[in-house]
Amino acid sequence: LFPLFATFYIDFMFLGQVKIQYTNARVISEFLSLFLGSMSVAEFLLRTFVSGRLISKYGVLFGILMLPFTLSLSTTLAAVYGSFYGAIGLFFSFIILSRLFIRVIRTIFFDSTFQIFYQPIPIHDRLALQSKVAGVSKSIGFILAGAILVALAHAPFFNVVDYNYIFLVVLGVWIWLSYKLYQEYRGSLKAVLSNLIGHKSSTESSAFASLSGFVTPSDTKKTQ
């Protein structure tokens, strides 16, 4: 839900600033082509050489919090800079940075890590639950993002700098809920691991080792 909302929200600010910065349609097209191409290259390099190692080293919590924390950084910079100097100069650069994060960090860290939360669920229920969660979250995300963006577009007392402060509130809620989700996941995983330890079959031992790799390094040591 939150990543989908963030994607629409950041695109709203990004495209608005692009139209202000570049008035020529050809220049806009060239800028977007270069920017999107650069994002694809960055995504490929990080996915190939960085993301797997970082998630393996720092665990699930790192994977799900990487996106909202990086967005908080770029959004805070945009909000503070915009408050002092207006939506000019570096402000557009910070919006670009947010757009880069929501594409690259979401794809290589958040989306892949979020799938791990389904591991403690029995396999015969897992696919059905994943489909329902994806469908419901997308529907709610579309409706929520659309309603808020329409309201902001028709609110004369808000400007693009204010949008960043509003987004910071959303990011704060996102970080808090992500941590609560991680706590629930860790509790469920420990219950699964306790059950596996009690049975001690070779198959279950393999499952135990596999599941242990999904918790943070500190948790793995405690569990073992």
Rosetta constraint file for C-alpha pairs under 8 A:
AtomPair CA 1 CA 5 HARMONIC 6.19 0.50
AtomPair CA 1 CA 137 HARMONIC 4.83 0.50
AtomPair CA 1 CA 138 HARMONIC 6.40 0.50
AtomPair CA 1 CA 140 HARMONIC 6.94 0.50
AtomPair CA 1 CA 141 HARMONIC 5.17 0.50
AtomPair CA 2 CA 6 HARMONIC 5.96 0.50
AtomPair CA 2 CA 141 HARMONIC 7.28 0.50
AtomPair CA 2 CA 174 HARMONIC 6.64 0.50
AtomPair CA 3 CA 7 HARMONIC 6.09 0.50
AtomPair CA 3 CA 102 HARMONIC 7.63 0.50
AtomPair CA 3 CA 106 HARMONIC 7.42 0.50
AtomPair CA 4 CA 8 HARMONIC 6.58 0.50
AtomPair CA 4 CA 138 HARMONIC 6.97 0.50
AtomPair CA 4 CA 141 HARMONIC 5.77 0.50
AtomPair CA 4 CA 142 HARMONIC 7.58 0.50
AtomPair CA 5 CA 9 HARMONIC 6.07 0.50
AtomPair CA 5 CA 141 HARMONIC 5.32 0.50
AtomPair CA 5 CA 142 HARMONIC 7.15 0.50
AtomPair CA 5 CA 144 HARMONIC 7.25 0.50
AtomPair CA 5 CA 145 HARMONIC 5.27 0.50
AtomPair CA 6 CA 10 HARMONIC 5.88 0.50
AtomPair CA 6 CA 102 HARMONIC 7.36 0.50
AtomPair CA 7 CA 11 HARMONIC 6.05 0.50
AtomPair CA 7 CA 99 HARMONIC 7.93 0.50
AtomPair CA 7 CA 102 HARMONIC 6.23 0.50
AtomPair CA 7 CA 103 HARMONIC 7.95 0.50
AtomPair CA 8 CA 12 HARMONIC 6.10 0.50
AtomPair CA 8 CA 145 HARMONIC 6.40 0.50
AtomPair CA 9 CA 13 HARMONIC 6.63 0.50
AtomPair CA 9 CA 145 HARMONIC 6.75 0.50
AtomPair CA 9 CA 149 HARMONIC 7.12 0.50
AtomPair CA 10 CA 14 HARMONIC 5.89 0.50
AtomPair CA 10 CA 95 HARMONIC 7.60 0.50
AtomPair CA 10 CA 98 HARMONIC 6.94 0.50
AtomPair CA 10 CA 99 HARMONIC 6.21 0.50
AtomPair CA 10 CA 102 HARMONIC 7.96 0.50
AtomPair CA 11 CA 15 HARMONIC 5.82 0.50
AtomPair CA 11 CA 99 HARMONIC 6.97 0.50
AtomPair CA 12 CA 16 HARMONIC 6.18 0.50
AtomPair CA 12 CA 149 HARMONIC 7.62 0.50
AtomPair CA 13 CA 17 HARMONIC 6.23 0.50
AtomPair CA 13 CA 95 HARMONIC 7.25 0.50
AtomPair CA 13 CA 160 HARMONIC 6.83 0.50
AtomPair CA 13 CA 163 HARMONIC 7.99 0.50
AtomPair CA 14 CA 18 HARMONIC 6.18 0.50
AtomPair CA 14 CA 92 HARMONIC 7.95 0.50
AtomPair CA 14 CA 95 HARMONIC 6.01 0.50
AtomPair CA 14 CA 96 HARMONIC 6.69 0.50
AtomPair CA 14 CA 99 HARMONIC 6.98 0.50
AtomPair CA 15 CA 19 HARMONIC 6.28 0.50
AtomPair CA 16 CA 20 HARMONIC 6.54 0.50
AtomPair CA 17 CA 21 HARMONIC 6.05 0.50
AtomPair CA 17 CA 92 HARMONIC 6.61 0.50
AtomPair CA 18 CA 22 HARMONIC 5.86 0.50
AtomPair CA 18 CA 28 HARMONIC 7.12 0.50
AtomPair CA 19 CA 23 HARMONIC 5.92 0.50
AtomPair CA 19 CA 28 HARMONIC 7.57 0.50
AtomPair CA 22 CA 27 HARMONIC 6.47 0.50
AtomPair CA 22 CA 28 HARMONIC 5.89 0.50
AtomPair CA 23 CA 27 HARMONIC 7.68 0.50
AtomPair CA 23 CA 28 HARMONIC 7.43 0.50
AtomPair CA 24 CA 28 HARMONIC 6.30 0.50
AtomPair CA 25 CA 29 HARMONIC 6.19 0.50
AtomPair CA 26 CA 30 HARMONIC 6.22 0.50
AtomPair CA 27 CA 31 HARMONIC 6.06 0.50
AtomPair CA 28 CA 32 HARMONIC 6.11 0.50
AtomPair CA 29 CA 33 HARMONIC 6.12 0.50
AtomPair CA 30 CA 34 HARMONIC 6.18 0.50
AtomPair CA 31 CA 35 HARMONIC 6.01 0.50
AtomPair CA 32 CA 36 HARMONIC 5.87 0.50
AtomPair CA 33 CA 37 HARMONIC 5.99 0.50
AtomPair CA 34 CA 38 HARMONIC 6.10 0.50
AtomPair CA 35 CA 39 HARMONIC 6.26 0.50
AtomPair CA 36 CA 40 HARMONIC 6.31 0.50
AtomPair CA 37 CA 41 HARMONIC 6.42 0.50
AtomPair CA 38 CA 42 HARMONIC 6.18 0.50
AtomPair CA 39 CA 43 HARMONIC 5.98 0.50
AtomPair CA 39 CA 100 HARMONIC 6.51 0.50
AtomPair CA 39 CA 103 HARMONIC 7.51 0.50
AtomPair CA 39 CA 104 HARMONIC 6.75 0.50
AtomPair CA 40 CA 44 HARMONIC 6.17 0.50
AtomPair CA 40 CA 104 HARMONIC 7.90 0.50
AtomPair CA 41 CA 45 HARMONIC 6.26 0.50
AtomPair CA 42 CA 46 HARMONIC 6.09 0.50
AtomPair CA 42 CA 104 HARMONIC 7.22 0.50
AtomPair CA 43 CA 47 HARMONIC 5.92 0.50
AtomPair CA 43 CA 104 HARMONIC 5.22 0.50
AtomPair CA 43 CA 105 HARMONIC 7.98 0.50
AtomPair CA 43 CA 107 HARMONIC 7.80 0.50
AtomPair CA 43 CA 108 HARMONIC 7.06 0.50
AtomPair CA 44 CA 48 HARMONIC 6.02 0.50
AtomPair CA 45 CA 49 HARMONIC 6.00 0.50
AtomPair CA 45 CA 50 HARMONIC 7.52 0.50
AtomPair CA 46 CA 50 HARMONIC 4.85 0.50
AtomPair CA 46 CA 51 HARMONIC 5.86 0.50
AtomPair CA 46 CA 108 HARMONIC 7.38 0.50
AtomPair CA 47 CA 51 HARMONIC 5.21 0.50
AtomPair CA 47 CA 52 HARMONIC 7.12 0.50
AtomPair CA 47 CA 108 HARMONIC 5.68 0.50
AtomPair CA 48 CA 52 HARMONIC 7.80 0.50
AtomPair CA 49 CA 53 HARMONIC 7.60 0.50
AtomPair CA 50 CA 54 HARMONIC 6.27 0.50
AtomPair CA 51 CA 55 HARMONIC 6.17 0.50
AtomPair CA 51 CA 108 HARMONIC 6.29 0.50
AtomPair CA 51 CA 109 HARMONIC 6.43 0.50
AtomPair CA 52 CA 56 HARMONIC 6.05 0.50
AtomPair CA 53 CA 57 HARMONIC 6.06 0.50
AtomPair CA 54 CA 58 HARMONIC 5.88 0.50
AtomPair CA 54 CA 59 HARMONIC 7.70 0.50
AtomPair CA 55 CA 59 HARMONIC 5.01 0.50
AtomPair CA 55 CA 60 HARMONIC 6.56 0.50
AtomPair CA 55 CA 62 HARMONIC 6.85 0.50
AtomPair CA 55 CA 63 HARMONIC 5.96 0.50
AtomPair CA 55 CA 109 HARMONIC 7.70 0.50
AtomPair CA 55 CA 113 HARMONIC 7.86 0.50
AtomPair CA 56 CA 213 HARMONIC 7.46 0.50
AtomPair CA 56 CA 214 HARMONIC 7.76 0.50
AtomPair CA 57 CA 216 HARMONIC 7.66 0.50
AtomPair CA 57 CA 217 HARMONIC 6.84 0.50
AtomPair CA 58 CA 62 HARMONIC 5.89 0.50
AtomPair CA 58 CA 63 HARMONIC 7.95 0.50
AtomPair CA 58 CA 216 HARMONIC 5.95 0.50
AtomPair CA 58 CA 217 HARMONIC 6.67 0.50
AtomPair CA 59 CA 63 HARMONIC 6.65 0.50
AtomPair CA 59 CA 214 HARMONIC 6.49 0.50
AtomPair CA 59 CA 215 HARMONIC 5.65 0.50
AtomPair CA 59 CA 216 HARMONIC 4.10 0.50
AtomPair CA 59 CA 217 HARMONIC 6.61 0.50
AtomPair CA 60 CA 64 HARMONIC 6.41 0.50
AtomPair CA 60 CA 113 HARMONIC 6.24 0.50
AtomPair CA 60 CA 116 HARMONIC 7.81 0.50
AtomPair CA 60 CA 182 HARMONIC 7.73 0.50
AtomPair CA 60 CA 214 HARMONIC 6.42 0.50
AtomPair CA 60 CA 215 HARMONIC 6.10 0.50
AtomPair CA 60 CA 216 HARMONIC 6.32 0.50
AtomPair CA 61 CA 65 HARMONIC 6.08 0.50
AtomPair CA 61 CA 179 HARMONIC 7.32 0.50
AtomPair CA 61 CA 182 HARMONIC 6.42 0.50
AtomPair CA 61 CA 216 HARMONIC 7.36 0.50
AtomPair CA 62 CA 66 HARMONIC 5.76 0.50
AtomPair CA 63 CA 67 HARMONIC 7.83 0.50
AtomPair CA 63 CA 109 HARMONIC 5.24 0.50
AtomPair CA 63 CA 110 HARMONIC 5.65 0.50
AtomPair CA 63 CA 113 HARMONIC 5.58 0.50
AtomPair CA 63 CA 114 HARMONIC 7.92 0.50
AtomPair CA 64 CA 68 HARMONIC 7.93 0.50
AtomPair CA 64 CA 109 HARMONIC 6.97 0.50
AtomPair CA 64 CA 110 HARMONIC 5.01 0.50
AtomPair CA 64 CA 113 HARMONIC 6.36 0.50
AtomPair CA 64 CA 114 HARMONIC 6.68 0.50
AtomPair CA 64 CA 178 HARMONIC 6.88 0.50
AtomPair CA 65 CA 69 HARMONIC 6.01 0.50
AtomPair CA 65 CA 110 HARMONIC 7.73 0.50
AtomPair CA 65 CA 175 HARMONIC 6.58 0.50
AtomPair CA 65 CA 178 HARMONIC 6.97 0.50
AtomPair CA 65 CA 179 HARMONIC 7.99 0.50
AtomPair CA 66 CA 70 HARMONIC 6.10 0.50
AtomPair CA 66 CA 105 HARMONIC 7.26 0.50
AtomPair CA 66 CA 109 HARMONIC 7.14 0.50
AtomPair CA 66 CA 110 HARMONIC 7.28 0.50
AtomPair CA 67 CA 71 HARMONIC 6.11 0.50
AtomPair CA 67 CA 101 HARMONIC 6.98 0.50
AtomPair CA 67 CA 102 HARMONIC 7.13 0.50
AtomPair CA 67 CA 105 HARMONIC 5.73 0.50
AtomPair CA 67 CA 106 HARMONIC 6.03 0.50
AtomPair CA 67 CA 109 HARMONIC 7.49 0.50
AtomPair CA 67 CA 110 HARMONIC 6.51 0.50
AtomPair CA 68 CA 72 HARMONIC 5.97 0.50
AtomPair CA 68 CA 171 HARMONIC 6.00 0.50
AtomPair CA 68 CA 174 HARMONIC 6.98 0.50
AtomPair CA 68 CA 175 HARMONIC 6.35 0.50
AtomPair CA 69 CA 73 HARMONIC 6.34 0.50
AtomPair CA 69 CA 175 HARMONIC 7.66 0.50
AtomPair CA 70 CA 74 HARMONIC 6.48 0.50
AtomPair CA 70 CA 98 HARMONIC 7.99 0.50
AtomPair CA 70 CA 101 HARMONIC 6.89 0.50
AtomPair CA 71 CA 75 HARMONIC 5.85 0.50
AtomPair CA 71 CA 98 HARMONIC 5.79 0.50
AtomPair CA 71 CA 101 HARMONIC 6.61 0.50
AtomPair CA 71 CA 102 HARMONIC 7.48 0.50
AtomPair CA 71 CA 171 HARMONIC 7.77 0.50
AtomPair CA 72 CA 76 HARMONIC 5.83 0.50
AtomPair CA 72 CA 168 HARMONIC 6.40 0.50
AtomPair CA 72 CA 171 HARMONIC 6.59 0.50
AtomPair CA 73 CA 77 HARMONIC 6.28 0.50
AtomPair CA 74 CA 78 HARMONIC 6.21 0.50
AtomPair CA 74 CA 94 HARMONIC 5.58 0.50
AtomPair CA 74 CA 95 HARMONIC 7.22 0.50
AtomPair CA 74 CA 97 HARMONIC 6.28 0.50
AtomPair CA 74 CA 98 HARMONIC 5.67 0.50
AtomPair CA 75 CA 79 HARMONIC 6.04 0.50
AtomPair CA 75 CA 94 HARMONIC 7.08 0.50
AtomPair CA 75 CA 95 HARMONIC 7.39 0.50
AtomPair CA 75 CA 98 HARMONIC 6.85 0.50
AtomPair CA 75 CA 164 HARMONIC 5.79 0.50
AtomPair CA 75 CA 165 HARMONIC 7.78 0.50
AtomPair CA 75 CA 167 HARMONIC 7.58 0.50
AtomPair CA 75 CA 168 HARMONIC 6.85 0.50
AtomPair CA 76 CA 80 HARMONIC 6.02 0.50
AtomPair CA 76 CA 164 HARMONIC 7.36 0.50
AtomPair CA 76 CA 165 HARMONIC 7.71 0.50
AtomPair CA 76 CA 168 HARMONIC 7.28 0.50
AtomPair CA 77 CA 81 HARMONIC 5.92 0.50
AtomPair CA 77 CA 94 HARMONIC 6.61 0.50
AtomPair CA 78 CA 82 HARMONIC 5.77 0.50
AtomPair CA 78 CA 90 HARMONIC 7.94 0.50
AtomPair CA 78 CA 91 HARMONIC 5.32 0.50
AtomPair CA 78 CA 92 HARMONIC 7.92 0.50
AtomPair CA 78 CA 94 HARMONIC 5.34 0.50
AtomPair CA 78 CA 95 HARMONIC 6.72 0.50
AtomPair CA 78 CA 161 HARMONIC 7.31 0.50
AtomPair CA 78 CA 164 HARMONIC 6.96 0.50
AtomPair CA 79 CA 83 HARMONIC 6.05 0.50
AtomPair CA 79 CA 161 HARMONIC 5.61 0.50
AtomPair CA 79 CA 162 HARMONIC 7.31 0.50
AtomPair CA 79 CA 164 HARMONIC 5.49 0.50
AtomPair CA 79 CA 165 HARMONIC 6.23 0.50
AtomPair CA 80 CA 84 HARMONIC 6.62 0.50
AtomPair CA 81 CA 85 HARMONIC 5.93 0.50
AtomPair CA 81 CA 86 HARMONIC 7.06 0.50
AtomPair CA 81 CA 90 HARMONIC 7.57 0.50
AtomPair CA 81 CA 91 HARMONIC 6.37 0.50
AtomPair CA 82 CA 86 HARMONIC 4.19 0.50
AtomPair CA 82 CA 87 HARMONIC 5.24 0.50
AtomPair CA 82 CA 88 HARMONIC 7.46 0.50
AtomPair CA 82 CA 91 HARMONIC 6.09 0.50
AtomPair CA 82 CA 161 HARMONIC 5.63 0.50
AtomPair CA 83 CA 161 HARMONIC 6.81 0.50
AtomPair CA 86 CA 91 HARMONIC 7.60 0.50
AtomPair CA 86 CA 161 HARMONIC 7.46 0.50
AtomPair CA 87 CA 91 HARMONIC 5.48 0.50
AtomPair CA 87 CA 92 HARMONIC 7.08 0.50
AtomPair CA 87 CA 160 HARMONIC 7.32 0.50
AtomPair CA 87 CA 161 HARMONIC 6.79 0.50
AtomPair CA 88 CA 92 HARMONIC 6.59 0.50
AtomPair CA 89 CA 93 HARMONIC 7.47 0.50
AtomPair CA 90 CA 94 HARMONIC 6.39 0.50
AtomPair CA 91 CA 95 HARMONIC 6.48 0.50
AtomPair CA 92 CA 96 HARMONIC 6.21 0.50
AtomPair CA 93 CA 97 HARMONIC 6.20 0.50
AtomPair CA 94 CA 98 HARMONIC 6.33 0.50
AtomPair CA 95 CA 99 HARMONIC 6.30 0.50
AtomPair CA 96 CA 100 HARMONIC 6.16 0.50
AtomPair CA 97 CA 101 HARMONIC 6.22 0.50
AtomPair CA 98 CA 102 HARMONIC 6.20 0.50
AtomPair CA 99 CA 103 HARMONIC 6.45 0.50
AtomPair CA 100 CA 104 HARMONIC 5.98 0.50
AtomPair CA 100 CA 105 HARMONIC 7.82 0.50
AtomPair CA 101 CA 105 HARMONIC 5.06 0.50
AtomPair CA 101 CA 106 HARMONIC 6.94 0.50
AtomPair CA 102 CA 106 HARMONIC 5.41 0.50
AtomPair CA 103 CA 107 HARMONIC 6.17 0.50
AtomPair CA 104 CA 108 HARMONIC 6.21 0.50
AtomPair CA 105 CA 109 HARMONIC 5.48 0.50
AtomPair CA 105 CA 110 HARMONIC 6.71 0.50
AtomPair CA 106 CA 110 HARMONIC 4.75 0.50
AtomPair CA 106 CA 111 HARMONIC 5.91 0.50
AtomPair CA 107 CA 111 HARMONIC 5.48 0.50
AtomPair CA 107 CA 112 HARMONIC 7.09 0.50
AtomPair CA 108 CA 112 HARMONIC 6.35 0.50
AtomPair CA 109 CA 113 HARMONIC 5.94 0.50
AtomPair CA 110 CA 114 HARMONIC 5.88 0.50
AtomPair CA 111 CA 115 HARMONIC 6.77 0.50
AtomPair CA 112 CA 116 HARMONIC 7.47 0.50
AtomPair CA 113 CA 117 HARMONIC 7.67 0.50
AtomPair CA 114 CA 118 HARMONIC 7.92 0.50
AtomPair CA 115 CA 119 HARMONIC 7.59 0.50
AtomPair CA 116 CA 214 HARMONIC 7.04 0.50
AtomPair CA 117 CA 185 HARMONIC 6.23 0.50
AtomPair CA 118 CA 126 HARMONIC 6.46 0.50
AtomPair CA 118 CA 130 HARMONIC 7.68 0.50
AtomPair CA 119 CA 126 HARMONIC 7.91 0.50
AtomPair CA 119 CA 211 HARMONIC 7.58 0.50
AtomPair CA 120 CA 188 HARMONIC 6.55 0.50
AtomPair CA 120 CA 189 HARMONIC 5.77 0.50
AtomPair CA 120 CA 192 HARMONIC 6.54 0.50
AtomPair CA 121 CA 125 HARMONIC 6.76 0.50
AtomPair CA 121 CA 126 HARMONIC 5.78 0.50
AtomPair CA 122 CA 126 HARMONIC 6.06 0.50
AtomPair CA 123 CA 127 HARMONIC 7.20 0.50
AtomPair CA 124 CA 128 HARMONIC 7.95 0.50
AtomPair CA 125 CA 129 HARMONIC 6.22 0.50
AtomPair CA 126 CA 130 HARMONIC 6.11 0.50
AtomPair CA 127 CA 131 HARMONIC 6.20 0.50
AtomPair CA 128 CA 132 HARMONIC 6.28 0.50
AtomPair CA 129 CA 133 HARMONIC 6.03 0.50
AtomPair CA 130 CA 134 HARMONIC 6.01 0.50
AtomPair CA 131 CA 135 HARMONIC 6.03 0.50
AtomPair CA 132 CA 136 HARMONIC 5.98 0.50
AtomPair CA 133 CA 137 HARMONIC 5.84 0.50
AtomPair CA 134 CA 138 HARMONIC 6.02 0.50
AtomPair CA 135 CA 139 HARMONIC 6.24 0.50
AtomPair CA 136 CA 140 HARMONIC 6.13 0.50
AtomPair CA 137 CA 141 HARMONIC 5.79 0.50
AtomPair CA 138 CA 142 HARMONIC 6.04 0.50
AtomPair CA 139 CA 143 HARMONIC 6.30 0.50
AtomPair CA 140 CA 144 HARMONIC 5.90 0.50
AtomPair CA 141 CA 145 HARMONIC 5.80 0.50
AtomPair CA 142 CA 146 HARMONIC 5.90 0.50
AtomPair CA 143 CA 147 HARMONIC 6.04 0.50
AtomPair CA 144 CA 148 HARMONIC 6.17 0.50
AtomPair CA 145 CA 149 HARMONIC 6.01 0.50
AtomPair CA 146 CA 150 HARMONIC 6.06 0.50
AtomPair CA 147 CA 151 HARMONIC 6.20 0.50
AtomPair CA 148 CA 152 HARMONIC 6.11 0.50
AtomPair CA 149 CA 153 HARMONIC 5.98 0.50
AtomPair CA 150 CA 154 HARMONIC 6.36 0.50
AtomPair CA 151 CA 155 HARMONIC 6.14 0.50
AtomPair CA 152 CA 158 HARMONIC 6.86 0.50
AtomPair CA 158 CA 162 HARMONIC 5.80 0.50
AtomPair CA 158 CA 163 HARMONIC 7.18 0.50
AtomPair CA 159 CA 163 HARMONIC 6.49 0.50
AtomPair CA 160 CA 164 HARMONIC 6.90 0.50
AtomPair CA 161 CA 165 HARMONIC 7.07 0.50
AtomPair CA 162 CA 166 HARMONIC 6.38 0.50
AtomPair CA 163 CA 167 HARMONIC 6.15 0.50
AtomPair CA 164 CA 168 HARMONIC 6.22 0.50
AtomPair CA 165 CA 169 HARMONIC 6.74 0.50
AtomPair CA 166 CA 170 HARMONIC 6.70 0.50
AtomPair CA 167 CA 171 HARMONIC 6.15 0.50
AtomPair CA 168 CA 172 HARMONIC 6.18 0.50
AtomPair CA 169 CA 173 HARMONIC 6.51 0.50
AtomPair CA 170 CA 174 HARMONIC 6.15 0.50
AtomPair CA 171 CA 175 HARMONIC 6.13 0.50
AtomPair CA 172 CA 176 HARMONIC 6.33 0.50
AtomPair CA 173 CA 177 HARMONIC 6.14 0.50
AtomPair CA 174 CA 178 HARMONIC 6.02 0.50
AtomPair CA 175 CA 179 HARMONIC 6.29 0.50
AtomPair CA 176 CA 180 HARMONIC 6.39 0.50
AtomPair CA 177 CA 181 HARMONIC 6.05 0.50
AtomPair CA 178 CA 182 HARMONIC 6.19 0.50
AtomPair CA 179 CA 183 HARMONIC 6.29 0.50
AtomPair CA 180 CA 184 HARMONIC 6.35 0.50
AtomPair CA 181 CA 185 HARMONIC 6.15 0.50
AtomPair CA 182 CA 186 HARMONIC 6.08 0.50
AtomPair CA 183 CA 187 HARMONIC 6.28 0.50
AtomPair CA 184 CA 188 HARMONIC 6.25 0.50
AtomPair CA 185 CA 189 HARMONIC 6.02 0.50
AtomPair CA 186 CA 190 HARMONIC 6.10 0.50
AtomPair CA 186 CA 215 HARMONIC 7.31 0.50
AtomPair CA 187 CA 191 HARMONIC 6.39 0.50
AtomPair CA 188 CA 192 HARMONIC 6.39 0.50
AtomPair CA 189 CA 193 HARMONIC 6.13 0.50
AtomPair CA 189 CA 211 HARMONIC 7.64 0.50
AtomPair CA 190 CA 194 HARMONIC 6.05 0.50
AtomPair CA 190 CA 223 HARMONIC 7.79 0.50
AtomPair CA 191 CA 195 HARMONIC 6.32 0.50
AtomPair CA 192 CA 196 HARMONIC 6.28 0.50
AtomPair CA 193 CA 197 HARMONIC 6.13 0.50
AtomPair CA 193 CA 208 HARMONIC 6.07 0.50
AtomPair CA 193 CA 211 HARMONIC 7.73 0.50
AtomPair CA 194 CA 198 HARMONIC 6.29 0.50
AtomPair CA 195 CA 199 HARMONIC 6.75 0.50
AtomPair CA 196 CA 200 HARMONIC 6.39 0.50
AtomPair CA 196 CA 204 HARMONIC 5.71 0.50
AtomPair CA 196 CA 205 HARMONIC 6.95 0.50
AtomPair CA 196 CA 207 HARMONIC 7.87 0.50
AtomPair CA 196 CA 208 HARMONIC 6.42 0.50
AtomPair CA 197 CA 204 HARMONIC 7.91 0.50
AtomPair CA 197 CA 205 HARMONIC 7.46 0.50
AtomPair CA 197 CA 208 HARMONIC 7.65 0.50
AtomPair CA 199 CA 204 HARMONIC 7.40 0.50
AtomPair CA 200 CA 204 HARMONIC 6.41 0.50
AtomPair CA 200 CA 205 HARMONIC 6.20 0.50
AtomPair CA 201 CA 205 HARMONIC 5.99 0.50
AtomPair CA 202 CA 206 HARMONIC 6.33 0.50
AtomPair CA 203 CA 207 HARMONIC 6.42 0.50
AtomPair CA 204 CA 208 HARMONIC 6.00 0.50
AtomPair CA 205 CA 209 HARMONIC 6.28 0.50
AtomPair CA 206 CA 210 HARMONIC 6.19 0.50
AtomPair CA 207 CA 211 HARMONIC 6.04 0.50
AtomPair CA 208 CA 212 HARMONIC 6.01 0.50
AtomPair CA 209 CA 213 HARMONIC 6.60 0.50
AtomPair CA 210 CA 214 HARMONIC 7.39 0.50
AtomPair CA 211 CA 215 HARMONIC 7.50 0.50
AtomPair CA 212 CA 220 HARMONIC 5.83 0.50
AtomPair CA 212 CA 223 HARMONIC 7.93 0.50
AtomPair CA 213 CA 217 HARMONIC 8.00 0.50
AtomPair CA 213 CA 220 HARMONIC 7.20 0.50
AtomPair CA 215 CA 219 HARMONIC 6.00 0.50
AtomPair CA 215 CA 220 HARMONIC 6.11 0.50
AtomPair CA 216 CA 220 HARMONIC 6.23 0.50
AtomPair CA 217 CA 221 HARMONIC 6.45 0.50
AtomPair CA 218 CA 222 HARMONIC 6.46 0.50
AtomPair CA 219 CA 223 HARMONIC 6.06 0.50
AtomPair CA 220 CA 224 HARMONIC 6.10 0.50
